């Protein structure tokens, strides 16, 4: 499937696919268990996880495909690396927070 931004220019699909796959894994690995830990039924927990996954995927598509500007200004490598490290730290913190009810 050829992904194109809002201007019709081709976009690399890999970042979108990675974010969508990661969202699926996180939502369905933690969502049902977390939902059931707070008292929701399995069905409600699965539906909630699915809704969060769909919302995350739609947001990722909008940000990484529709708004992508392949010719836009790029940040220096040091800034991009720092942002990746910050994002990794936030994700680790989020995973720890999501694991609290399971302990």
Biopython code that builds the backbone (N, CA, C, O; Angstrom):
import numpy as np
from Bio.PDB.StructureBuilder import StructureBuilder

atoms = [
    (1, "UNK", "N", (0.832, -1.165, 0.000)),
    (1, "UNK", "CA", (0.000, 0.000, 0.000)),
    (1, "UNK", "C", (0.889, 1.244, 0.000)),
    (1, "UNK", "O", (1.742, 1.402, 0.874)),
    (2, "UNK", "N", (0.691, 2.112, -0.965)),
    (2, "UNK", "CA", (1.472, 3.338, -1.075)),
    (2, "UNK", "C", (0.796, 4.427, -0.259)),
    (2, "UNK", "O", (-0.328, 4.828, -0.561)),
    (3, "UNK", "N", (1.474, 4.900, 0.765)),
    (3, "UNK", "CA", (0.913, 5.961, 1.587)),
    (3, "UNK", "C", (1.348, 7.310, 1.031)),
    (3, "UNK", "O", (2.499, 7.486, 0.632)),
    (4, "UNK", "N", (0.419, 8.257, 1.009)),
    (4, "UNK", "CA", (0.698, 9.609, 0.506)),
    (4, "UNK", "C", (0.214, 10.620, 1.529)),
    (4, "UNK", "O", (-0.781, 10.405, 2.221)),
    (5, "UNK", "N", (0.954, 11.747, 1.610)),
    (5, "UNK", "CA", (0.542, 12.796, 2.536)),
    (5, "UNK", "C", (-0.574, 13.625, 1.922)),
    (5, "UNK", "O", (-1.062, 13.306, 0.838)),
    (6, "UNK", "N", (-0.978, 14.679, 2.604)),
    (6, "UNK", "CA", (-2.109, 15.480, 2.128)),
    (6, "UNK", "C", (-1.799, 16.214, 0.827)),
    (6, "UNK", "O", (-2.721, 16.641, 0.133)),
    (7, "UNK", "N", (-0.532, 16.368, 0.484)),
    (7, "UNK", "CA", (-0.145, 17.002, -0.785)),
    (7, "UNK", "C", (-0.009, 15.987, -1.909)),
    (7, "UNK", "O", (0.185, 16.379, -3.059)),
    (8, "UNK", "N", (-0.103, 14.714, -1.617)),
    (8, "UNK", "CA", (0.016, 13.670, -2.623)),
    (8, "UNK", "C", (1.415, 13.110, -2.780)),
    (8, "UNK", "O", (1.644, 12.241, -3.622)),
    (9, "UNK", "N", (2.359, 13.597, -1.975)),
    (9, "UNK", "CA", (3.737, 13.101, -2.048)),
    (9, "UNK", "C", (3.840, 11.759, -1.330)),
    (9, "UNK", "O", (3.199, 11.567, -0.297)),
    (10, "UNK", "N", (4.637, 10.822, -1.858)),
    (10, "UNK", "CA", (4.783, 9.524, -1.189)),
    (10, "UNK", "C", (5.458, 9.670, 0.174)),
    (10, "UNK", "O", (6.326, 10.521, 0.366)),
    (11, "UNK", "N", (5.044, 8.829, 1.107)),
    (11, "UNK", "CA", (5.548, 8.862, 2.475)),
    (11, "UNK", "C", (6.068, 7.479, 2.831)),
    (11, "UNK", "O", (5.480, 6.469, 2.446)),
    (12, "UNK", "N", (7.174, 7.437, 3.566)),
    (12, "UNK", "CA", (7.706, 6.166, 4.051)),
    (12, "UNK", "C", (6.732, 5.577, 5.067)),
    (12, "UNK", "O", (6.454, 6.218, 6.080)),
    (13, "UNK", "N", (6.205, 4.378, 4.827)),
    (13, "UNK", "CA", (5.190, 3.831, 5.727)),
    (13, "UNK", "C", (5.742, 3.199, 6.999)),
    (13, "UNK", "O", (4.973, 2.921, 7.919)),
    (14, "UNK", "N", (7.046, 2.965, 7.080)),
    (14, "UNK", "CA", (7.602, 2.206, 8.200)),
    (14, "UNK", "C", (7.342, 2.865, 9.556)),
    (14, "UNK", "O", (6.917, 2.161, 10.473)),
    (15, "UNK", "N", (7.568, 4.170, 9.743)),
    (15, "UNK", "CA", (7.281, 4.744, 11.067)),
    (15, "UNK", "C", (5.819, 4.562, 11.488)),
    (15, "UNK", "O", (5.544, 4.267, 12.651)),
    (16, "UNK", "N", (4.894, 4.734, 10.563)),
    (16, "UNK", "CA", (3.486, 4.536, 10.892)),
    (16, "UNK", "C", (3.217, 3.092, 11.276)),
    (16, "UNK", "O", (2.518, 2.839, 12.257)),
    (17, "UNK", "N", (3.752, 2.143, 10.530)),
    (17, "UNK", "CA", (3.535, 0.729, 10.837)),
    (17, "UNK", "C", (4.116, 0.362, 12.204)),
    (17, "UNK", "O", (3.510, -0.407, 12.950)),
    (18, "UNK", "N", (5.284, 0.909, 12.533)),
    (18, "UNK", "CA", (5.913, 0.610, 13.821)),
    (18, "UNK", "C", (5.057, 1.147, 14.965)),
    (18, "UNK", "O", (4.830, 0.453, 15.956)),
    (19, "UNK", "N", (4.585, 2.385, 14.825)),
    (19, "UNK", "CA", (3.751, 2.963, 15.882)),
    (19, "UNK", "C", (2.438, 2.196, 16.019)),
    (19, "UNK", "O", (1.993, 1.931, 17.136)),
    (20, "UNK", "N", (1.817, 1.840, 14.903)),
    (20, "UNK", "CA", (0.554, 1.101, 14.955)),
    (20, "UNK", "C", (0.754, -0.283, 15.585)),
    (20, "UNK", "O", (-0.063, -0.714, 16.398)),
    (21, "UNK", "N", (1.821, -0.971, 15.220)),
    (21, "UNK", "CA", (2.083, -2.294, 15.794)),
    (21, "UNK", "C", (2.398, -2.201, 17.282)),
    (21, "UNK", "O", (1.951, -3.040, 18.063)),
    (22, "UNK", "N", (3.165, -1.187, 17.681)),
    (22, "UNK", "CA", (3.474, -0.998, 19.092)),
    (22, "UNK", "C", (2.215, -0.662, 19.878)),
    (22, "UNK", "O", (2.024, -1.150, 20.992)),
    (23, "UNK", "N", (1.358, 0.169, 19.298)),
    (23, "UNK", "CA", (0.092, 0.502, 19.958)),
    (23, "UNK", "C", (-0.758, -0.749, 20.141)),
    (23, "UNK", "O", (-1.365, -0.934, 21.196)),
    (24, "UNK", "N", (-0.809, -1.601, 19.134)),
    (24, "UNK", "CA", (-1.570, -2.846, 19.248)),
    (24, "UNK", "C", (-1.017, -3.714, 20.375)),
    (24, "UNK", "O", (-1.772, -4.222, 21.204)),
    (25, "UNK", "N", (0.297, -3.878, 20.401)),
    (25, "UNK", "CA", (0.910, -4.730, 21.419)),
    (25, "UNK", "C", (0.663, -4.202, 22.823)),
    (25, "UNK", "O", (0.320, -4.968, 23.724)),
    (26, "UNK", "N", (0.832, -2.899, 23.017)),
    (26, "UNK", "CA", (0.649, -2.323, 24.345)),
    (26, "UNK", "C", (-0.820, -2.370, 24.752)),
    (26, "UNK", "O", (-1.142, -2.749, 25.878)),
    (27, "UNK", "N", (-1.701, -1.990, 23.848)),
    (27, "UNK", "CA", (-3.129, -1.953, 24.181)),
    (27, "UNK", "C", (-3.667, -3.333, 24.547)),
    (27, "UNK", "O", (-4.417, -3.467, 25.514)),
    (28, "UNK", "N", (-3.299, -4.340, 23.799)),
    (28, "UNK", "CA", (-3.875, -5.652, 24.061)),
    (28, "UNK", "C", (-3.036, -6.499, 25.016)),
    (28, "UNK", "O", (-3.493, -7.555, 25.455)),
    (29, "UNK", "N", (-1.830, -6.063, 25.346)),
    (29, "UNK", "CA", (-1.065, -6.759, 26.373)),
    (29, "UNK", "C", (-1.449, -6.248, 27.757)),
    (29, "UNK", "O", (-1.600, -7.030, 28.696)),
    (30, "UNK", "N", (-1.608, -4.927, 27.880)),
    (30, "UNK", "CA", (-1.918, -4.348, 29.183)),
    (30, "UNK", "C", (-3.401, -4.028, 29.370)),
    (30, "UNK", "O", (-3.910, -4.123, 30.487)),
    (31, "UNK", "N", (-4.096, -3.654, 28.308)),
    (31, "UNK", "CA", (-5.463, -3.169, 28.416)),
    (31, "UNK", "C", (-6.431, -4.115, 29.092)),
    (31, "UNK", "O", (-7.063, -3.726, 30.074)),
    (32, "UNK", "N", (-6.579, -5.348, 28.611)),
    (32, "UNK", "CA", (-7.536, -6.258, 29.258)),
    (32, "UNK", "C", (-7.168, -6.585, 30.708)),
    (32, "UNK", "O", (-8.040, -6.623, 31.576)),
    (33, "UNK", "N", (-5.893, -6.819, 30.970)),
    (33, "UNK", "CA", (-5.483, -7.124, 32.349)),
    (33, "UNK", "C", (-5.697, -5.930, 33.260)),
    (33, "UNK", "O", (-6.172, -6.081, 34.386)),
    (34, "UNK", "N", (-5.352, -4.748, 32.782)),
    (34, "UNK", "CA", (-5.525, -3.536, 33.570)),
    (34, "UNK", "C", (-7.005, -3.269, 33.798)),
    (34, "UNK", "O", (-7.404, -2.922, 34.910)),
    (35, "UNK", "N", (-7.823, -3.424, 32.766)),
    (35, "UNK", "CA", (-9.257, -3.216, 32.908)),
    (35, "UNK", "C", (-9.881, -4.179, 33.903)),
    (35, "UNK", "O", (-10.704, -3.786, 34.729)),
    (36, "UNK", "N", (-9.486, -5.437, 33.819)),
    (36, "UNK", "CA", (-10.037, -6.421, 34.740)),
    (36, "UNK", "C", (-9.525, -6.196, 36.167)),
    (36, "UNK", "O", (-10.223, -6.517, 37.129)),
    (37, "UNK", "N", (-8.322, -5.650, 36.311)),
    (37, "UNK", "CA", (-7.786, -5.367, 37.643)),
    (37, "UNK", "C", (-8.562, -4.255, 38.337)),
    (37, "UNK", "O", (-8.632, -4.222, 39.565)),
    (38, "UNK", "N", (-9.144, -3.346, 37.562)),
    (38, "UNK", "CA", (-9.930, -2.262, 38.160)),
    (38, "UNK", "C", (-11.419, -2.595, 38.195)),
    (38, "UNK", "O", (-12.229, -1.747, 38.571)),
    (39, "UNK", "N", (-11.794, -3.823, 37.806)),
    (39, "UNK", "CA", (-13.159, -4.273, 37.981)),
    (39, "UNK", "C", (-14.016, -4.349, 36.730)),
    (39, "UNK", "O", (-15.204, -4.652, 36.839)),
    (40, "UNK", "N", (-13.488, -4.095, 35.578)),
    (40, "UNK", "CA", (-14.269, -4.189, 34.338)),
    (40, "UNK", "C", (-14.358, -5.645, 33.892)),
    (40, "UNK", "O", (-13.507, -6.463, 34.243)),
    (41, "UNK", "N", (-15.384, -5.960, 33.125)),
    (41, "UNK", "CA", (-15.501, -7.311, 32.577)),
    (41, "UNK", "C", (-14.492, -7.481, 31.434)),
    (41, "UNK", "O", (-13.947, -6.505, 30.920)),
    (42, "UNK", "N", (-14.262, -8.714, 31.058)),
    (42, "UNK", "CA", (-13.310, -8.990, 29.982)),
    (42, "UNK", "C", (-13.775, -8.337, 28.679)),
    (42, "UNK", "O", (-12.965, -7.774, 27.943)),
    (43, "UNK", "N", (-15.063, -8.411, 28.397)),
    (43, "UNK", "CA", (-15.589, -7.819, 27.169)),
    (43, "UNK", "C", (-15.370, -6.313, 27.147)),
    (43, "UNK", "O", (-14.919, -5.759, 26.144)),
    (44, "UNK", "N", (-15.690, -5.656, 28.253)),
    (44, "UNK", "CA", (-15.507, -4.204, 28.329)),
    (44, "UNK", "C", (-14.029, -3.837, 28.225)),
    (44, "UNK", "O", (-13.679, -2.853, 27.574)),
    (45, "UNK", "N", (-13.168, -4.616, 28.858)),
    (45, "UNK", "CA", (-11.729, -4.350, 28.792)),
    (45, "UNK", "C", (-11.202, -4.506, 27.368)),
    (45, "UNK", "O", (-10.375, -3.710, 26.923)),
    (46, "UNK", "N", (-11.673, -5.524, 26.651)),
    (46, "UNK", "CA", (-11.241, -5.726, 25.267)),
    (46, "UNK", "C", (-11.757, -4.612, 24.353)),
    (46, "UNK", "O", (-11.033, -4.132, 23.481)),
    (47, "UNK", "N", (-13.011, -4.205, 24.558)),
    (47, "UNK", "CA", (-13.567, -3.118, 23.748)),
    (47, "UNK", "C", (-12.817, -1.823, 24.030)),
    (47, "UNK", "O", (-12.496, -1.079, 23.104)),
    (48, "UNK", "N", (-12.537, -1.551, 25.294)),
    (48, "UNK", "CA", (-11.769, -0.354, 25.642)),
    (48, "UNK", "C", (-10.379, -0.375, 25.034)),
    (48, "UNK", "O", (-9.904, 0.641, 24.525)),
    (49, "UNK", "N", (-9.726, -1.524, 25.085)),
    (49, "UNK", "CA", (-8.395, -1.653, 24.478)),
    (49, "UNK", "C", (-8.463, -1.431, 22.977)),
    (49, "UNK", "O", (-7.588, -0.786, 22.399)),
    (50, "UNK", "N", (-9.492, -1.961, 22.352)),
    (50, "UNK", "CA", (-9.660, -1.763, 20.910)),
    (50, "UNK", "C", (-9.887, -0.300, 20.561)),
    (50, "UNK", "O", (-9.348, 0.192, 19.570)),
    (51, "UNK", "N", (-10.678, 0.394, 21.363)),
    (51, "UNK", "CA", (-10.919, 1.814, 21.105)),
    (51, "UNK", "C", (-9.650, 2.650, 21.275)),
    (51, "UNK", "O", (-9.380, 3.555, 20.485)),
    (52, "UNK", "N", (-8.879, 2.338, 22.310)),
    (52, "UNK", "CA", (-7.613, 3.050, 22.510)),
    (52, "UNK", "C", (-6.661, 2.769, 21.346)),
    (52, "UNK", "O", (-5.975, 3.674, 20.871)),
    (53, "UNK", "N", (-6.621, 1.519, 20.891)),
    (53, "UNK", "CA", (-5.764, 1.160, 19.761)),
    (53, "UNK", "C", (-6.186, 1.911, 18.493)),
    (53, "UNK", "O", (-5.342, 2.461, 17.786)),
    (54, "UNK", "N", (-7.480, 1.932, 18.211)),
    (54, "UNK", "CA", (-7.964, 2.623, 17.010)),
    (54, "UNK", "C", (-7.656, 4.117, 17.099)),
    (54, "UNK", "O", (-7.214, 4.715, 16.119)),
    (55, "UNK", "N", (-7.884, 4.717, 18.255)),
    (55, "UNK", "CA", (-7.579, 6.135, 18.423)),
    (55, "UNK", "C", (-6.101, 6.437, 18.236)),
    (55, "UNK", "O", (-5.741, 7.422, 17.592)),
    (56, "UNK", "N", (-5.253, 5.598, 18.791)),
    (56, "UNK", "CA", (-3.811, 5.779, 18.644)),
    (56, "UNK", "C", (-3.385, 5.616, 17.191)),
    (56, "UNK", "O", (-2.544, 6.371, 16.703)),
    (57, "UNK", "N", (-3.953, 4.650, 16.508)),
    (57, "UNK", "CA", (-3.598, 4.416, 15.110)),
    (57, "UNK", "C", (-4.058, 5.570, 14.220)),
    (57, "UNK", "O", (-3.332, 5.995, 13.321)),
    (58, "UNK", "N", (-5.260, 6.072, 14.473)),
    (58, "UNK", "CA", (-5.747, 7.222, 13.697)),
    (58, "UNK", "C", (-4.858, 8.440, 13.942)),
    (58, "UNK", "O", (-4.513, 9.155, 13.002)),
    (59, "UNK", "N", (-4.489, 8.678, 15.194)),
    (59, "UNK", "CA", (-3.590, 9.787, 15.507)),
    (59, "UNK", "C", (-2.227, 9.634, 14.847)),
    (59, "UNK", "O", (-1.665, 10.603, 14.337)),
    (60, "UNK", "N", (-1.699, 8.420, 14.857)),
    (60, "UNK", "CA", (-0.398, 8.172, 14.221)),
    (60, "UNK", "C", (-0.485, 8.371, 12.713)),
    (60, "UNK", "O", (0.431, 8.924, 12.104)),
    (61, "UNK", "N", (-1.584, 7.921, 12.106)),
    (61, "UNK", "CA", (-1.752, 8.107, 10.659)),
    (61, "UNK", "C", (-1.807, 9.599, 10.320)),
    (61, "UNK", "O", (-1.177, 10.053, 9.365)),
    (62, "UNK", "N", (-2.560, 10.345, 11.109)),
    (62, "UNK", "CA", (-2.674, 11.784, 10.856)),
    (62, "UNK", "C", (-1.323, 12.471, 10.993)),
    (62, "UNK", "O", (-0.963, 13.310, 10.167)),
    (63, "UNK", "N", (-0.567, 12.117, 12.042)),
    (63, "UNK", "CA", (0.710, 12.796, 12.310)),
    (63, "UNK", "C", (1.827, 12.303, 11.391)),
    (63, "UNK", "O", (2.604, 13.109, 10.880)),
    (64, "UNK", "N", (1.915, 10.991, 11.176)),
    (64, "UNK", "CA", (3.061, 10.433, 10.465)),
    (64, "UNK", "C", (2.851, 10.274, 8.963)),
    (64, "UNK", "O", (3.814, 10.078, 8.222)),
    (65, "UNK", "N", (1.603, 10.357, 8.508)),
    (65, "UNK", "CA", (1.341, 10.205, 7.079)),
    (65, "UNK", "C", (0.741, 11.481, 6.503)),
    (65, "UNK", "O", (1.334, 12.097, 5.617)),
    (66, "UNK", "N", (-0.412, 11.879, 6.987)),
    (66, "UNK", "CA", (-1.119, 13.022, 6.391)),
    (66, "UNK", "C", (-0.347, 14.324, 6.541)),
    (66, "UNK", "O", (-0.312, 15.114, 5.598)),
    (67, "UNK", "N", (0.272, 14.580, 7.690)),
    (67, "UNK", "CA", (0.970, 15.838, 7.925)),
    (67, "UNK", "C", (2.459, 15.777, 7.605)),
    (67, "UNK", "O", (3.162, 16.772, 7.784)),
    (68, "UNK", "N", (2.945, 14.661, 7.147)),
    (68, "UNK", "CA", (4.388, 14.513, 6.913)),
    (68, "UNK", "C", (4.841, 15.435, 5.793)),
    (68, "UNK", "O", (4.219, 15.500, 4.732)),
    (69, "UNK", "N", (5.922, 16.140, 6.042)),
    (69, "UNK", "CA", (6.511, 17.040, 5.056)),
    (69, "UNK", "C", (7.919, 16.543, 4.729)),
    (69, "UNK", "O", (8.859, 16.839, 5.466)),
    (70, "UNK", "N", (8.081, 15.787, 3.628)),
    (70, "UNK", "CA", (9.395, 15.208, 3.335)),
    (70, "UNK", "C", (10.465, 16.252, 3.028)),
    (70, "UNK", "O", (11.654, 15.954, 3.137)),
    (71, "UNK", "N", (10.080, 17.445, 2.652)),
    (71, "UNK", "CA", (11.044, 18.482, 2.296)),
    (71, "UNK", "C", (11.239, 19.492, 3.416)),
    (71, "UNK", "O", (11.986, 20.456, 3.248)),
    (72, "UNK", "N", (10.590, 19.294, 4.545)),
    (72, "UNK", "CA", (10.624, 20.253, 5.637)),
    (72, "UNK", "C", (11.970, 20.294, 6.333)),
    (72, "UNK", "O", (12.832, 19.448, 6.097)),
    (73, "UNK", "N", (12.140, 21.291, 7.195)),
    (73, "UNK", "CA", (13.408, 21.405, 7.922)),
    (73, "UNK", "C", (13.571, 20.266, 8.911)),
    (73, "UNK", "O", (12.603, 19.821, 9.529)),
    (74, "UNK", "N", (14.786, 19.804, 9.053)),
    (74, "UNK", "CA", (15.076, 18.710, 9.974)),
    (74, "UNK", "C", (15.910, 19.245, 11.117)),
    (74, "UNK", "O", (16.741, 20.137, 10.940)),
    (75, "UNK", "N", (15.678, 18.692, 12.284)),
    (75, "UNK", "CA", (16.460, 19.073, 13.460)),
    (75, "UNK", "C", (17.843, 18.429, 13.358)),
    (75, "UNK", "O", (18.009, 17.409, 12.689)),
    (76, "UNK", "N", (18.828, 19.024, 14.021)),
    (76, "UNK", "CA", (20.155, 18.399, 14.042)),
    (76, "UNK", "C", (20.104, 17.018, 14.691)),
    (76, "UNK", "O", (19.180, 16.704, 15.442)),
    (77, "UNK", "N", (21.093, 16.214, 14.395)),
    (77, "UNK", "CA", (21.120, 14.832, 14.884)),
    (77, "UNK", "C", (21.104, 14.765, 16.409)),
    (77, "UNK", "O", (20.466, 13.881, 16.980)),
    (78, "UNK", "N", (21.800, 15.692, 17.074)),
    (78, "UNK", "CA", (21.833, 15.679, 18.539)),
    (78, "UNK", "C", (20.443, 15.889, 19.125)),
    (78, "UNK", "O", (20.077, 15.243, 20.107)),
    (79, "UNK", "N", (19.674, 16.784, 18.533)),
    (79, "UNK", "CA", (18.319, 17.065, 19.016)),
    (79, "UNK", "C", (17.427, 15.854, 18.776)),
    (79, "UNK", "O", (16.642, 15.489, 19.651)),
    (80, "UNK", "N", (17.529, 15.230, 17.616)),
    (80, "UNK", "CA", (16.712, 14.047, 17.332)),
    (80, "UNK", "C", (17.046, 12.912, 18.281)),
    (80, "UNK", "O", (16.142, 12.230, 18.763)),
    (81, "UNK", "N", (18.336, 12.691, 18.563)),
    (81, "UNK", "CA", (18.739, 11.637, 19.493)),
    (81, "UNK", "C", (18.223, 11.929, 20.890)),
    (81, "UNK", "O", (17.737, 11.022, 21.566)),
    (82, "UNK", "N", (18.317, 13.173, 21.339)),
    (82, "UNK", "CA", (17.809, 13.542, 22.657)),
    (82, "UNK", "C", (16.301, 13.291, 22.737)),
    (82, "UNK", "O", (15.809, 12.792, 23.749)),
    (83, "UNK", "N", (15.571, 13.634, 21.680)),
    (83, "UNK", "CA", (14.129, 13.399, 21.668)),
    (83, "UNK", "C", (13.792, 11.919, 21.714)),
    (83, "UNK", "O", (12.823, 11.526, 22.363)),
    (84, "UNK", "N", (14.580, 11.091, 21.031)),
    (84, "UNK", "CA", (14.367, 9.646, 21.075)),
    (84, "UNK", "C", (14.619, 9.114, 22.481)),
    (84, "UNK", "O", (13.869, 8.266, 22.964)),
    (85, "UNK", "N", (15.657, 9.597, 23.135)),
    (85, "UNK", "CA", (15.943, 9.149, 24.495)),
    (85, "UNK", "C", (14.849, 9.590, 25.470)),
    (85, "UNK", "O", (14.470, 8.826, 26.358)),
    (86, "UNK", "N", (14.344, 10.803, 25.315)),
    (86, "UNK", "CA", (13.231, 11.260, 26.150)),
    (86, "UNK", "C", (11.993, 10.398, 25.918)),
    (86, "UNK", "O", (11.318, 10.012, 26.871)),
    (87, "UNK", "N", (11.696, 10.098, 24.668)),
    (87, "UNK", "CA", (10.535, 9.269, 24.355)),
    (87, "UNK", "C", (10.700, 7.874, 24.944)),
    (87, "UNK", "O", (9.736, 7.303, 25.454)),
    (88, "UNK", "N", (11.902, 7.321, 24.881)),
    (88, "UNK", "CA", (12.148, 5.999, 25.459)),
    (88, "UNK", "C", (11.942, 6.033, 26.976)),
    (88, "UNK", "O", (11.367, 5.104, 27.543)),
    (89, "UNK", "N", (12.411, 7.100, 27.634)),
    (89, "UNK", "CA", (12.221, 7.217, 29.081)),
    (89, "UNK", "C", (10.742, 7.328, 29.430)),
    (89, "UNK", "O", (10.290, 6.728, 30.406)),
    (90, "UNK", "N", (9.992, 8.081, 28.651)),
    (90, "UNK", "CA", (8.550, 8.201, 28.888)),
    (90, "UNK", "C", (7.860, 6.858, 28.687)),
    (90, "UNK", "O", (6.982, 6.495, 29.469)),
    (91, "UNK", "N", (8.240, 6.120, 27.658)),
    (91, "UNK", "CA", (7.632, 4.806, 27.422)),
    (91, "UNK", "C", (7.951, 3.816, 28.537)),
    (91, "UNK", "O", (7.085, 3.036, 28.933)),
    (92, "UNK", "N", (9.167, 3.835, 29.042)),
    (92, "UNK", "CA", (9.518, 2.954, 30.158)),
    (92, "UNK", "C", (8.680, 3.326, 31.377)),
    (92, "UNK", "O", (8.154, 2.447, 32.059)),
    (93, "UNK", "N", (8.555, 4.623, 31.655)),
    (93, "UNK", "CA", (7.716, 5.058, 32.778)),
    (93, "UNK", "C", (6.265, 4.647, 32.597)),
    (93, "UNK", "O", (5.615, 4.230, 33.556)),
    (94, "UNK", "N", (5.754, 4.759, 31.384)),
    (94, "UNK", "CA", (4.382, 4.350, 31.109)),
    (94, "UNK", "C", (4.200, 2.853, 31.320)),
    (94, "UNK", "O", (3.192, 2.427, 31.883)),
    (95, "UNK", "N", (5.152, 2.059, 30.881)),
    (95, "UNK", "CA", (5.071, 0.607, 31.087)),
    (95, "UNK", "C", (5.085, 0.271, 32.581)),
    (95, "UNK", "O", (4.364, -0.621, 33.028)),
    (96, "UNK", "N", (5.900, 0.983, 33.340)),
    (96, "UNK", "CA", (5.934, 0.735, 34.790)),
    (96, "UNK", "C", (4.607, 1.113, 35.440)),
    (96, "UNK", "O", (4.103, 0.387, 36.297)),
    (97, "UNK", "N", (4.044, 2.245, 35.033)),
    (97, "UNK", "CA", (2.746, 2.648, 35.565)),
    (97, "UNK", "C", (1.646, 1.652, 35.195)),
    (97, "UNK", "O", (0.780, 1.342, 36.014)),
    (98, "UNK", "N", (1.684, 1.161, 33.977)),
    (98, "UNK", "CA", (0.676, 0.191, 33.548)),
    (98, "UNK", "C", (0.825, -1.137, 34.263)),
    (98, "UNK", "O", (-0.154, -1.872, 34.398)),
    (99, "UNK", "N", (2.020, -1.467, 34.725)),
    (99, "UNK", "CA", (2.250, -2.733, 35.388)),
    (99, "UNK", "C", (1.896, -2.690, 36.882)),
    (99, "UNK", "O", (1.803, -3.743, 37.515)),
    (100, "UNK", "N", (1.699, -1.512, 37.450)),
    (100, "UNK", "CA", (1.405, -1.410, 38.885)),
    (100, "UNK", "C", (0.190, -2.207, 39.325)),
    (100, "UNK", "O", (0.290, -2.924, 40.320)),
    (101, "UNK", "N", (-0.948, -2.132, 38.654)),
    (101, "UNK", "CA", (-2.102, -2.912, 39.124)),
    (101, "UNK", "C", (-1.899, -4.423, 38.999)),
    (101, "UNK", "O", (-2.626, -5.196, 39.622)),
    (102, "UNK", "N", (-0.944, -4.838, 38.219)),
    (102, "UNK", "CA", (-0.731, -6.267, 37.997)),
    (102, "UNK", "C", (0.175, -6.882, 39.065)),
    (102, "UNK", "O", (0.299, -8.105, 39.135)),
    (103, "UNK", "N", (0.800, -6.060, 39.885)),
    (103, "UNK", "CA", (1.719, -6.572, 40.910)),
    (103, "UNK", "C", (0.997, -7.000, 42.150)),
    (103, "UNK", "O", (1.626, -7.453, 43.106)),
]
sb = StructureBuilder()
sb.init_structure("model")
sb.init_model(0)
sb.init_chain("A")
sb.init_seg("    ")
for serial, (resi, resn, name, xyz) in enumerate(atoms, 1):
    if name == "N":
        sb.init_residue(resn, " ", resi, " ")
    sb.init_atom(name, np.array(xyz, "f"), 0.0, 1.0, " ", f" {name:<3s}", serial, name[0])
structure = sb.get_structure()
